[in-house]
Amino acid sequence: MLIELRSLSLPNQDRVVALRDAYGRIIQDTIDACQQQGVLDRAADAHLLSLLLLNMLNWSIFWYRPDGAHTPQQIADSSVKTFIDGWRAEQGRT
């Protein structure tokens, strides 16, 4: 979807974009909920965090190799740690 959306017919493009937008809303709502619960820093722009998270996750299609140095689990664990720990709410700052 990231690189071939333009190759689809217009009706299929519309369908894929609607699915992409729905998925983005799930991410945004989850980040909003984490900020409200004090898990993620409320000072962070939730929309920007959504874009950064999706960017981090989506880019892996260009560099991941099954025979590479890192397992999918290692990549997932590092991604979660980078994102959550990087924006974790500090005590008293939520």
N, CA, C and O atoms as a Tinker XYZ file with bonds, in Angstrom:
   376  protein
     1  N      0.820000   -1.189000    0.000000    73     2
     2  CA     0.000000    0.000000    0.000000    64     1     3
     3  C      0.864000    1.252000    0.000000    63     2     4     5
     4  O      0.482000    2.274000   -0.571000    81     3
     5  N      2.020000    1.178000    0.635000    73     3     6
     6  CA     2.865000    2.363000    0.726000    64     5     7
     7  C      3.422000    2.810000   -0.622000    63     6     8     9
     8  O      3.556000    4.005000   -0.882000    81     7
     9  N      3.739000    1.856000   -1.461000    73     7    10
    10  CA     4.399000    2.233000   -2.711000    64     9    11
    11  C      3.586000    1.898000   -3.955000    63    10    12    13
    12  O      3.948000    2.331000   -5.049000    81    11
    13  N      2.528000    1.161000   -3.827000    73    11    14
    14  CA     1.765000    0.749000   -5.002000    64    13    15
    15  C      0.334000    1.270000   -5.036000    63    14    16    17
    16  O     -0.433000    0.883000   -5.918000    81    15
    17  N     -0.036000    2.119000   -4.121000    73    15    18
    18  CA    -1.393000    2.662000   -4.091000    64    17    19
    19  C     -1.757000    3.314000   -5.426000    63    18    20    21
    20  O     -2.875000    3.172000   -5.919000    81    19
    21  N     -0.816000    4.008000   -5.979000    73    19    22
    22  CA    -1.071000    4.713000   -7.246000    64    21    23
    23  C     -1.357000    3.759000   -8.400000    63    22    24    25
    24  O     -1.911000    4.176000   -9.418000    81    23
    25  N     -0.994000    2.499000   -8.261000    73    23    26
    26  CA    -1.214000    1.511000   -9.316000    64    25    27
    27  C     -2.632000    0.953000   -9.316000    63    26    28    29
    28  O     -3.038000    0.299000  -10.277000    81    27
    29  N     -3.378000    1.198000   -8.268000    73    27    30
    30  CA    -4.737000    0.673000   -8.168000    64    29    31
    31  C     -5.716000    1.522000   -8.961000    63    30    32    33
    32  O     -5.470000    2.701000   -9.218000    81    31
    33  N     -6.823000    0.914000   -9.343000    73    31    34
    34  CA    -7.904000    1.686000   -9.952000    64    33    35
    35  C     -8.442000    2.661000   -8.907000    63    34    36    37
    36  O     -8.255000    2.452000   -7.708000    81    35
    37  N     -9.098000    3.708000   -9.350000    73    35    38
    38  CA    -9.614000    4.712000   -8.414000    64    37    39
    39  C    -10.561000    4.111000   -7.370000    63    38    40    41
    40  O    -10.440000    4.454000   -6.193000    81    39
    41  N    -11.498000    3.228000   -7.746000    73    39    42
    42  CA   -12.353000    2.637000   -6.701000    64    41    43
    43  C    -11.552000    1.850000   -5.672000    63    42    44    45
    44  O    -11.857000    1.895000   -4.480000    81    43
    45  N    -10.527000    1.129000   -6.126000    73    43    46
    46  CA    -9.703000    0.375000   -5.178000    64    45    47
    47  C     -8.820000    1.293000   -4.351000    63    46    48    49
    48  O     -8.576000    1.022000   -3.175000    81    47
    49  N     -8.340000    2.372000   -4.947000    73    47    50
    50  CA    -7.584000    3.357000   -4.175000    64    49    51
    51  C     -8.448000    3.915000   -3.047000    63    50    52    53
    52  O     -8.009000    4.018000   -1.902000    81    51
    53  N     -9.681000    4.271000   -3.391000    73    51    54
    54  CA   -10.602000    4.819000   -2.387000    64    53    55
    55  C    -10.829000    3.818000   -1.257000    63    54    56    57
    56  O    -10.857000    4.189000   -0.084000    81    55
    57  N    -10.989000    2.565000   -1.617000    73    55    58
    58  CA   -11.230000    1.519000   -0.608000    64    57    59
    59  C    -10.007000    1.356000    0.310000    63    58    60    61
    60  O    -10.145000    1.274000    1.530000    81    59
    61  N     -8.829000    1.311000   -0.286000    73    59    62
    62  CA    -7.605000    1.148000    0.501000    64    61    63
    63  C     -7.365000    2.372000    1.378000    63    62    64    65
    64  O     -6.982000    2.227000    2.539000    81    63
    65  N     -7.579000    3.550000    0.859000    73    63    66
    66  CA    -7.399000    4.768000    1.653000    64    65    67
    67  C     -8.380000    4.790000    2.827000    63    66    68    69
    68  O     -8.010000    5.195000    3.929000    81    67
    69  N     -9.615000    4.363000    2.607000    73    67    70
    70  CA   -10.587000    4.305000    3.708000    64    69    71
    71  C    -10.134000    3.317000    4.785000    63    70    72    73
    72  O    -10.260000    3.597000    5.977000    81    71
    73  N     -9.615000    2.185000    4.375000    73    71    74
    74  CA    -9.097000    1.210000    5.346000    64    73    75
    75  C     -7.877000    1.761000    6.076000    63    74    76    77
    76  O     -7.738000    1.580000    7.286000    81    75
    77  N     -6.999000    2.430000    5.345000    73    75    78
    78  CA    -5.817000    3.049000    5.957000    64    77    79
    79  C     -6.220000    4.094000    6.989000    63    78    80    81
    80  O     -5.652000    4.153000    8.080000    81    79
    81  N     -7.202000    4.916000    6.637000    73    79    82
    82  CA    -7.661000    5.961000    7.550000    64    81    83
    83  C     -8.312000    5.362000    8.791000    63    82    84    85
    84  O     -8.133000    5.882000    9.892000    81    83
    85  N     -9.062000    4.280000    8.629000    73    83    86
    86  CA    -9.681000    3.612000    9.778000    64    85    87
    87  C     -8.601000    3.038000   10.696000    63    86    88    89
    88  O     -8.707000    3.129000   11.919000    81    87
    89  N     -7.574000    2.451000   10.107000    73    87    90
    90  CA    -6.462000    1.916000   10.882000    64    89    91
    91  C     -5.745000    3.055000   11.618000    63    90    92    93
    92  O     -5.389000    2.911000   12.787000    81    91
    93  N     -5.537000    4.170000   10.943000    73    91    94
    94  CA    -4.909000    5.328000   11.574000    64    93    95
    95  C     -5.713000    5.855000   12.747000    63    94    96    97
    96  O     -5.150000    6.297000   13.748000    81    95
    97  N     -7.041000    5.807000   12.620000    73    95    98
    98  CA    -7.895000    6.248000   13.739000    64    97    99
    99  C     -7.742000    5.317000   14.946000    63    98   100   101
   100  O     -7.771000    5.772000   16.089000    81    99
   101  N     -7.580000    4.029000   14.695000    73    99   102
   102  CA    -7.358000    3.084000   15.800000    64   101   103
   103  C     -6.064000    3.447000   16.531000    63   102   104   105
   104  O     -6.027000    3.479000   17.761000    81   103
   105  N     -5.014000    3.717000   15.773000    73   103   106
   106  CA    -3.730000    4.109000   16.369000    64   105   107
   107  C     -3.892000    5.406000   17.161000    63   106   108   109
   108  O     -3.463000    5.496000   18.311000    81   107
   109  N     -4.507000    6.396000   16.548000    73   107   110
   110  CA    -4.708000    7.696000   17.206000    64   109   111
   111  C     -5.531000    7.534000   18.484000    63   110   112   113
   112  O     -5.179000    8.099000   19.520000    81   111
   113  N     -6.618000    6.770000   18.422000    73   111   114
   114  CA    -7.463000    6.559000   19.603000    64   113   115
   115  C     -6.698000    5.845000   20.713000    63   114   116   117
   116  O     -6.884000    6.143000   21.893000    81   115
   117  N     -5.847000    4.913000   20.335000    73   115   118
   118  CA    -5.050000    4.186000   21.334000    64   117   119
   119  C     -4.051000    5.122000   22.005000    63   118   120   121
   120  O     -3.878000    5.084000   23.224000    81   119
   121  N     -3.404000    5.948000   21.218000    73   119   122
   122  CA    -2.463000    6.914000   21.793000    64   121   123
   123  C     -3.200000    7.908000   22.684000    63   122   124   125
   124  O     -2.732000    8.231000   23.776000    81   123
   125  N     -4.351000    8.393000   22.224000    73   123   126
   126  CA    -5.159000    9.294000   23.061000    64   125   127
   127  C     -5.508000    8.635000   24.392000    63   126   128   129
   128  O     -5.390000    9.262000   25.445000    81   127
   129  N     -5.937000    7.378000   24.351000    73   127   130
   130  CA    -6.307000    6.657000   25.571000    64   129   131
   131  C     -5.093000    6.490000   26.486000    63   130   132   133
   132  O     -5.209000    6.633000   27.703000    81   131
   133  N     -3.941000    6.191000   25.908000    73   131   134
   134  CA    -2.727000    6.039000   26.727000    64   133   135
   135  C     -2.338000    7.370000   27.372000    63   134   136   137
   136  O     -1.845000    7.393000   28.500000    81   135
   137  N     -2.555000    8.460000   26.669000    73   135   138
   138  CA    -2.272000    9.763000   27.268000    64   137   139
   139  C     -3.259000   10.054000   28.394000    63   138   140   141
   140  O     -2.862000   10.550000   29.449000    81   139
   141  N     -4.523000    9.757000   28.187000    73   139   142
   142  CA    -5.530000    9.995000   29.226000    64   141   143
   143  C     -5.273000    9.140000   30.456000    63   142   144   145
   144  O     -5.553000    9.572000   31.575000    81   143
   145  N     -4.746000    7.936000   30.271000    73   143   146
   146  CA    -4.461000    7.028000   31.385000    64   145   147
   147  C     -3.119000    7.322000   32.052000    63   146   148   149
   148  O     -2.771000    6.706000   33.060000    81   147
   149  N     -2.374000    8.258000   31.489000    73   147   150
   150  CA    -1.089000    8.618000   32.084000    64   149   151
   151  C      0.057000    7.714000   31.687000    63   150   152   153
   152  O      1.125000    7.770000   32.296000    81   151
   153  N     -0.142000    6.883000   30.679000    73   151   154
   154  CA     0.928000    5.996000   30.212000    64   153   155
   155  C      1.888000    6.760000   29.309000    63   154   156   157
   156  O      3.105000    6.621000   29.430000    81   155
   157  N      1.338000    7.565000   28.407000    73   155   158
   158  CA     2.145000    8.387000   27.514000    64   157   159
   159  C      2.009000    9.848000   27.908000    63   158   160   161
   160  O      0.974000   10.269000   28.424000    81   159
   161  N      3.042000   10.600000   27.664000    73   159   162
   162  CA     3.105000   12.020000   28.002000    64   161   163
   163  C      1.992000   12.796000   27.289000    63   162   164   165
   164  O      1.881000   12.756000   26.064000    81   163
   165  N      1.188000   13.489000   28.058000    73   163   166
   166  CA     0.085000   14.271000   27.486000    64   165   167
   167  C      0.564000   15.495000   26.725000    63   166   168   169
   168  O     -0.176000   16.049000   25.912000    81   167
   169  N      1.787000   15.921000   26.979000    73   167   170
   170  CA     2.319000   17.093000   26.286000    64   169   171
   171  C      2.666000   16.783000   24.831000    63   170   172   173
   172  O      2.802000   17.694000   24.015000    81   171
   173  N      2.805000   15.518000   24.513000    73   171   174
   174  CA     3.130000   15.125000   23.141000    64   173   175
   175  C      1.904000   15.266000   22.248000    63   174   176   177
   176  O      0.784000   14.995000   22.680000    81   175
   177  N      2.109000   15.683000   21.025000    73   175   178
   178  CA     1.032000   15.792000   20.047000    64   177   179
   179  C      0.644000   14.383000   19.604000    63   178   180   181
   180  O      1.445000   13.690000   18.977000    81   179
   181  N     -0.569000   13.958000   19.923000    73   179   182
   182  CA    -1.014000   12.587000   19.649000    64   181   183
   183  C     -1.018000   12.281000   18.153000    63   182   184   185
   184  O     -0.688000   11.168000   17.743000    81   183
   185  N     -1.389000   13.265000   17.343000    73   183   186
   186  CA    -1.389000   13.037000   15.895000    64   185   187
   187  C      0.033000   12.798000   15.391000    63   186   188   189
   188  O      0.268000   11.899000   14.583000    81   187
   189  N      0.973000   13.601000   15.868000    73   187   190
   190  CA     2.366000   13.419000   15.476000    64   189   191
   191  C      2.885000   12.068000   15.956000    63   190   192   193
   192  O      3.581000   11.378000   15.210000    81   191
   193  N      2.560000   11.678000   17.185000    73   191   194
   194  CA     2.982000   10.370000   17.683000    64   193   195
   195  C      2.438000    9.256000   16.800000    63   194   196   197
   196  O      3.143000    8.286000   16.521000    81   195
   197  N      1.202000    9.385000   16.363000    73   195   198
   198  CA     0.608000    8.382000   15.473000    64   197   199
   199  C      1.409000    8.268000   14.177000    63   198   200   201
   200  O      1.731000    7.169000   13.724000    81   199
   201  N      1.722000    9.419000   13.593000    73   199   202
   202  CA     2.488000    9.413000   12.346000    64   201   203
   203  C      3.882000    8.815000   12.549000    63   202   204   205
   204  O      4.357000    8.044000   11.716000    81   203
   205  N      4.531000    9.172000   13.653000    73   203   206
   206  CA     5.866000    8.644000   13.929000    64   205   207
   207  C      5.844000    7.133000   14.144000    63   206   208   209
   208  O      6.717000    6.416000   13.653000    81   207
   209  N      4.847000    6.657000   14.877000    73   207   210
   210  CA     4.737000    5.218000   15.106000    64   209   211
   211  C      4.506000    4.476000   13.796000    63   210   212   213
   212  O      5.176000    3.483000   13.515000    81   211
   213  N      3.570000    4.952000   13.005000    73   211   214
   214  CA     3.301000    4.299000   11.725000    64   213   215
   215  C      4.524000    4.357000   10.811000    63   214   216   217
   216  O      4.824000    3.391000   10.110000    81   215
   217  N      5.219000    5.471000   10.818000    73   215   218
   218  CA     6.439000    5.584000   10.020000    64   217   219
   219  C      7.469000    4.552000   10.461000    63   218   220   221
   220  O      8.073000    3.876000    9.628000    81   219
   221  N      7.667000    4.433000   11.756000    73   219   222
   222  CA     8.641000    3.479000   12.283000    64   221   223
   223  C      8.267000    2.052000   11.875000    63   222   224   225
   224  O      9.129000    1.279000   11.458000    81   223
   225  N      7.010000    1.714000   11.993000    73   223   226
   226  CA     6.577000    0.355000   11.684000    64   225   227
   227  C      6.536000    0.086000   10.184000    63   226   228   229
   228  O      6.914000   -0.997000    9.738000    81   227
   229  N      6.090000    1.042000    9.421000    73   227   230
   230  CA     5.945000    0.834000    7.974000    64   229   231
   231  C      7.270000    0.746000    7.235000    63   230   232   233
   232  O      7.372000    0.042000    6.231000    81   231
   233  N      8.270000    1.442000    7.713000    73   231   234
   234  CA     9.539000    1.486000    6.995000    64   233   235
   235  C     10.247000    0.130000    6.988000    63   234   236   237
   236  O     11.090000   -0.120000    6.126000    81   235
   237  N      9.918000   -0.737000    7.928000    73   235   238
   238  CA    10.608000   -2.029000    8.036000    64   237   239
   239  C     10.455000   -2.892000    6.779000    63   238   240   241
   240  O     11.270000   -3.785000    6.550000    81   239
   241  N      9.429000   -2.641000    5.965000    73   239   242
   242  CA     9.284000   -3.434000    4.737000    64   241   243
   243  C     10.463000   -3.231000    3.792000    63   242   244   245
   244  O     10.709000   -4.064000    2.920000    81   243
   245  N     11.186000   -2.140000    3.956000    73   243   246
   246  CA    12.301000   -1.852000    3.069000    64   245   247
   247  C     13.628000   -2.452000    3.542000    63   246   248   249
   248  O     14.544000   -2.629000    2.740000    81   247
   249  N     13.737000   -2.763000    4.830000    73   247   250
   250  CA    15.020000   -3.254000    5.320000    64   249   251
   251  C     14.975000   -4.630000    5.984000    63   250   252   253
   252  O     16.012000   -5.283000    6.100000    81   251
   253  N     13.813000   -5.080000    6.417000    73   251   254
   254  CA    13.752000   -6.376000    7.094000    64   253   255
   255  C     14.059000   -7.518000    6.125000    63   254   256   257
   256  O     13.585000   -7.537000    4.989000    81   255
   257  N     14.859000   -8.461000    6.601000    73   255   258
   258  CA    15.154000   -9.685000    5.863000    64   257   259
   259  C     15.011000  -10.857000    6.827000    63   258   260   261
   260  O     15.561000  -10.812000    7.927000    81   259
   261  N     14.285000  -11.905000    6.439000    73   259   262
   262  CA    14.113000  -13.061000    7.330000    64   261   263
   263  C     15.441000  -13.654000    7.785000    63   262   264   265
   264  O     15.527000  -14.197000    8.886000    81   263
   265  N     16.472000  -13.559000    6.956000    73   263   266
   266  CA    17.781000  -14.103000    7.328000    64   265   267
   267  C     18.698000  -13.033000    7.928000    63   266   268   269
   268  O     19.906000  -13.238000    8.048000    81   267
   269  N     18.112000  -11.888000    8.304000    73   267   270
   270  CA    18.890000  -10.783000    8.861000    64   269   271
   271  C     19.321000  -11.023000   10.301000    63   270   272   273
   272  O     19.093000  -12.089000   10.873000    81   271
   273  N     19.938000  -10.021000   10.856000    73   271   274
   274  CA    20.535000  -10.110000   12.192000    64   273   275
   275  C     19.516000  -10.156000   13.323000    63   274   276   277
   276  O     19.852000  -10.575000   14.430000    81   275
   277  N     18.272000   -9.733000   13.070000    73   275   278
   278  CA    17.290000   -9.630000   14.145000    64   277   279
   279  C     16.020000  -10.405000   13.807000    63   278   280   281
   280  O     15.549000  -10.398000   12.670000    81   279
   281  N     15.486000  -11.067000   14.816000    73   279   282
   282  CA    14.236000  -11.811000   14.646000    64   281   283
   283  C     13.059000  -10.833000   14.649000    63   282   284   285
   284  O     13.193000   -9.706000   15.126000    81   283
   285  N     11.921000  -11.253000   14.126000    73   283   286
   286  CA    10.742000  -10.380000   14.219000    64   285   287
   287  C     10.418000  -10.004000   15.667000    63   286   288   289
   288  O     10.009000   -8.872000   15.925000    81   287
   289  N     10.588000  -10.912000   16.600000    73   287   290
   290  CA    10.308000  -10.601000   18.000000    64   289   291
   291  C     11.262000   -9.537000   18.534000    63   290   292   293
   292  O     10.838000   -8.642000   19.266000    81   291
   293  N     12.528000   -9.620000   18.183000    73   291   294
   294  CA    13.494000   -8.604000   18.612000    64   293   295
   295  C     13.138000   -7.236000   18.039000    63   294   296   297
   296  O     13.233000   -6.221000   18.729000    81   295
   297  N     12.734000   -7.220000   16.793000    73   295   298
   298  CA    12.350000   -5.964000   16.161000    64   297   299
   299  C     11.105000   -5.396000   16.838000    63   298   300   301
   300  O     11.043000   -4.199000   17.122000    81   299
   301  N     10.119000   -6.247000   17.095000    73   299   302
   302  CA     8.895000   -5.796000   17.761000    64   301   303
   303  C      9.202000   -5.262000   19.153000    63   302   304   305
   304  O      8.724000   -4.192000   19.530000    81   303
   305  N     10.002000   -6.008000   19.921000    73   303   306
   306  CA    10.344000   -5.577000   21.281000    64   305   307
   307  C     11.085000   -4.239000   21.272000    63   306   308   309
   308  O     10.799000   -3.368000   22.093000    81   307
   309  N     12.021000   -4.076000   20.363000    73   307   310
   310  CA    12.771000   -2.823000   20.278000    64   309   311
   311  C     11.883000   -1.667000   19.846000    63   310   312   313
   312  O     12.036000   -0.548000   20.334000    81   311
   313  N     10.959000   -1.932000   18.937000    73   311   314
   314  CA    10.041000   -0.883000   18.481000    64   313   315
   315  C      9.155000   -0.406000   19.626000    63   314   316   317
   316  O      8.977000    0.796000   19.822000    81   315
   317  N      8.604000   -1.350000   20.377000    73   315   318
   318  CA     7.743000   -0.990000   21.508000    64   317   319
   319  C      8.547000   -0.221000   22.545000    63   318   320   321
   320  O      8.090000    0.804000   23.050000    81   319
   321  N      9.730000   -0.704000   22.863000    73   319   322
   322  CA    10.564000   -0.027000   23.861000    64   321   323
   323  C     10.920000    1.384000   23.410000    63   322   324   325
   324  O     10.854000    2.322000   24.204000    81   323
   325  N     11.291000    1.540000   22.161000    73   323   326
   326  CA    11.640000    2.862000   21.634000    64   325   327
   327  C     10.457000    3.817000   21.730000    63   326   328   329
   328  O     10.601000    4.954000   22.180000    81   327
   329  N      9.296000    3.349000   21.307000    73   327   330
   330  CA     8.134000    4.228000   21.261000    64   329   331
   331  C      7.578000    4.504000   22.651000    63   330   332   333
   332  O      7.398000    5.662000   23.025000    81   331
   333  N      7.307000    3.462000   23.414000    73   331   334
   334  CA     6.682000    3.635000   24.734000    64   333   335
   335  C      7.645000    4.312000   25.702000    63   334   336   337
   336  O      7.269000    5.280000   26.364000    81   335
   337  N      8.878000    3.823000   25.799000    73   335   338
   338  CA     9.821000    4.435000   26.735000    64   337   339
   339  C     10.175000    5.861000   26.315000    63   338   340   341
   340  O     10.410000    6.718000   27.167000    81   339
   341  N     10.214000    6.113000   25.029000    73   339   342
   342  CA    10.545000    7.444000   24.552000    64   341   343
   343  C      9.493000    8.476000   24.896000    63   342   344   345
   344  O      9.811000    9.653000   25.069000    81   343
   345  N      8.229000    8.047000   24.998000    73   343   346
   346  CA     7.143000    8.986000   25.280000    64   345   347
   347  C      6.399000    8.639000   26.574000    63   346   348   349
   348  O      5.293000    9.128000   26.805000    81   347
   349  N      7.001000    7.805000   27.406000    73   347   350
   350  CA     6.366000    7.448000   28.669000    64   349   351
   351  C      6.185000    8.706000   29.524000    63   350   352   353
   352  O      7.073000    9.554000   29.613000    81   351
   353  N      5.025000    8.796000   30.137000    73   351   354
   354  CA     4.740000    9.939000   31.013000    64   353   355
   355  C      5.629000    9.859000   32.243000    63   354   356   357
   356  O      5.796000    8.795000   32.840000    81   355
   357  N      6.191000   10.992000   32.609000    73   355   358
   358  CA     6.987000   11.053000   33.824000    64   357   359
   359  C      6.048000   11.294000   34.998000    63   358   360   361
   360  O      4.996000   11.911000   34.835000    81   359
   361  N      6.422000   10.810000   36.180000    73   359   362
   362  CA     5.594000   11.001000   37.370000    64   361   363
   363  C      5.377000   12.488000   37.604000    63   362   364   365
   364  O      6.322000   13.276000   37.588000    81   363
   365  N      4.136000   12.855000   37.818000    73   363   366
   366  CA     3.801000   14.229000   38.095000    64   365   367
   367  C      3.679000   15.104000   36.854000    63   366   368   369
   368  O      3.346000   16.285000   36.956000    81   367
   369  N      3.945000   14.532000   35.689000    73   367   370
   370  CA     3.879000   15.315000   34.466000    64   369   371
   371  C      2.691000   14.924000   33.593000    63   370   372   373
   372  O      2.549000   15.443000   32.486000    81   371
   373  N      1.849000   14.032000   34.060000    73   371   374
   374  CA     0.737000   13.573000   33.236000    64   373   375
   375  C     -0.349000   14.532000   33.319000    63   374   376
   376  O     -1.392000   14.338000   32.696000    81   375
